[in-house]
Amino acid sequence: MTDGRQIEMKRLRDMAKSGKSAQEMMAALNIADMAALKQALEAAMRREGERVVVPGLTGEPALDARYTDEGIRISPQMLEGTAFRRGDAFKLKVEGDRIVMQKTGGGP
């Protein structure tokens, strides 16, 4: 799988513009994870001066999270298309104004 090596940027742009989902793009272009896809899409769209909404791409749903008295709830939709699954264990790390989750174990 692609791990930061060259991604077919033209094909990636074409797939994004045609409405392909994040999972379809990752499979077709042999991209290892959602972060690599997101980074490649941002670079491709920045070059073209465009912005394309990609179904299943994580990132934006986090804007719906709220810090309440009960804490922060991470909905399954926010983690859709990521490596996280129901029952997984993870560590949280606070980096300035960001919270980073790192998977530490699989679920049942």
N, C-alpha and C positions, 0 to 999 in steps of 0.2 A: 504494500500500500504506500501511497505517497506520504512522505514524512517531512515535507518542506522542500523537496526537490521540485523541479519544474512541473507545473500544472498547465494543461492546455488552456490558456487564458481565453482565446477566441471561442473555443468550444464551450467553456464555462459561461462566458457572457451570453452566447446564443441560447444555451439551456436555460439560463436565468430569465432572459427576455421571453422565452417561449412558455414560461410558467411551470417549469419542472420543479419538483420539490427538492428540499435539501438532501433527502435520502436517495432520490433518483440520481442527483448529481454526484453524490459521494460514491455510489455504486458504479456509475458509468465512467467516472474519471479516476477510480481507484484511490480515493482520498481517505486517509486513515481516520480522521475525526472531525467533529463539527467545528472545532477551533481553526483547523487548517482550512476548511471550506470557507468559513466566515472571513478569515484573513485574505484569502485569495479573491473572494468576491469583492471585498472592500477595495483591494488594489485594482482589480479590473474595472470596477465602476468609477473609481476616482480618476483613472486614466481617461475614461470616456466622458467624465463629467455627468454621470447618470446615477440614478438610484432605483433599484428594482427590489420589490418585496418578494421574498422567497418563502413559500410555504414550508413550515417545519424548521426554519432556521431559528436557533435560539438567540436570545439577547434581549430583544425588545419586550417580551412578556414580563421581564423582571420589573418593569416600570409599574406594574400593577401590585407589587408587594408592598405591604405596609408594616411598620414596626409598631406593635400594639402592646398593651399590658400583658397579653399572653405570649408575646414574642413575635417571631416572623414565621409565617406559614409558607412553605414552598409547595405550590400545587403541582400535580403531575403534568399539567400542560406546560409549566415553565421548564420542566426537564425533558420534555418530548424531544427526541432526536439526539439526546446526549447519551453518555455511557452509564448514567444512573438508572437503576431499576428499583422497584418496590422492595424494601427490606435491606437495601445496601447500607453499609456503614461508611462513614466519611468523617474527615476532619474539617473544621472551619478555621480559616485564618483571616484576620482582619488586617487589611493593607490600606491605611489611610481611610478613604471613603468607600472602599470596596470590601466585600466579603467573598473569599474564595473557598470553594468546596473541593476537597481532594478525596477521591474514593479510596477506601482502605480495605474493603471486603465486600464480597457478594452477598446477596440475599438468600433466602431459603431455597 
